[in-house]
Amino acid sequence: MIEIIAYHLGLDLAPYLAEWESDSTEAAARHMAWLMHGLNSSVGHDAEWYAFLTDWITGPTPAAIMERAFFATGSPKVLQELFDGLENHRLWREH
């Protein structure tokens, strides 16, 4: 969806990421974990929006979103998804 918003529609990602930051639901955190695992845009690597997204992803916000849900959930499945997302976030930060 991020690629569609930024690349195909040419929209600014900032308001969408700000909305994500303000969403404290478990679903928002799970989507963040999925993004950490699956982000691999074939069209965006040289684009300004991809650089902006990469800066955002490697910052503290994605981890905060996932950690908030990690400590609030009781589901083993969700715990694993969020743990994996946090690990992928760590790997993104190291690149």
C-alpha positions as CSV (number, residue, x, y, z in Angstrom):
1,M,0.0,0.0,0.0
2,I,2.9,2.4,0.8
3,E,4.3,1.9,-2.7
4,I,0.9,2.6,-4.2
5,I,0.5,5.8,-2.2
6,A,4.0,7.1,-2.9
7,Y,5.0,5.7,-6.2
8,H,1.8,5.2,-8.2
9,L,-0.3,8.0,-6.8
10,G,2.7,10.4,-6.1
11,L,1.3,11.3,-2.6
12,D,3.3,12.5,0.3
13,L,3.9,9.7,2.8
14,A,4.2,11.9,5.9
15,P,0.5,12.3,6.8
16,Y,0.0,8.5,6.3
17,L,2.9,7.7,8.6
18,A,1.8,10.3,11.1
19,E,-1.6,8.6,11.2
20,W,0.0,5.2,11.7
21,E,2.1,6.7,14.6
22,S,-1.1,7.8,16.3
23,D,-2.9,4.5,16.0
24,S,-2.2,2.5,19.1
25,T,-4.2,-0.6,18.1
26,E,-2.7,-4.1,17.9
27,A,-3.6,-4.1,14.2
28,A,-1.5,-1.1,13.5
29,A,1.5,-2.8,15.3
30,R,1.0,-6.0,13.4
31,H,1.0,-4.1,10.1
32,M,4.2,-2.5,11.2
33,A,5.7,-5.9,11.9
34,W,4.6,-7.1,8.5
35,L,6.2,-4.0,6.9
36,M,9.4,-4.6,8.7
37,H,9.4,-8.1,7.3
38,G,8.1,-7.5,3.8
39,L,9.3,-4.1,2.6
40,N,11.2,-4.6,-0.6
41,S,10.1,-2.1,-3.2
42,S,11.3,-2.9,-6.7
43,V,10.5,0.6,-8.0
44,G,11.4,2.8,-5.1
45,H,15.1,2.3,-4.2
46,D,16.2,5.4,-6.0
47,A,13.1,7.5,-5.2
48,E,12.9,10.3,-2.7
49,W,9.8,8.7,-1.1
50,Y,11.8,5.5,-0.5
51,A,14.6,7.4,1.2
52,F,12.0,9.2,3.4
53,L,10.4,5.9,4.3
54,T,13.7,4.3,5.0
55,D,14.7,7.1,7.4
56,W,11.3,6.7,9.1
57,I,11.6,2.9,9.4
58,T,15.1,3.1,10.9
59,G,14.0,5.7,13.5
60,P,12.5,5.0,16.9
61,T,8.8,5.2,15.9
62,P,8.3,1.7,14.3
63,A,9.8,0.0,17.4
64,A,7.7,2.1,19.7
65,I,4.6,1.1,17.8
66,M,5.4,-2.6,18.0
67,E,6.7,-2.5,21.6
68,R,3.5,-0.9,22.8
69,A,1.4,-3.7,21.4
70,F,4.0,-6.4,22.4
71,F,3.5,-5.6,26.1
72,A,-0.3,-5.3,25.8
73,T,-1.1,-8.5,23.9
74,G,-1.8,-11.9,25.3
75,S,-1.7,-13.8,22.0
76,P,1.3,-16.0,21.5
77,K,0.9,-15.6,17.7
78,V,0.9,-11.8,17.9
79,L,3.8,-11.8,20.4
80,Q,5.8,-13.8,17.8
81,E,4.9,-11.5,14.9
82,L,5.9,-8.4,17.0
83,F,9.1,-10.0,18.2
84,D,10.0,-10.8,14.6
85,G,9.1,-7.3,13.6
86,L,11.3,-5.8,16.3
87,E,14.2,-8.0,15.2
88,N,13.7,-6.9,11.6
89,H,13.6,-3.3,12.8
90,R,17.0,-3.9,14.4
91,L,18.3,-5.3,11.2
92,W,17.0,-2.3,9.2
93,R,18.8,0.0,11.6
94,E,22.1,-1.8,11.1
95,H,22.0,-1.3,7.4
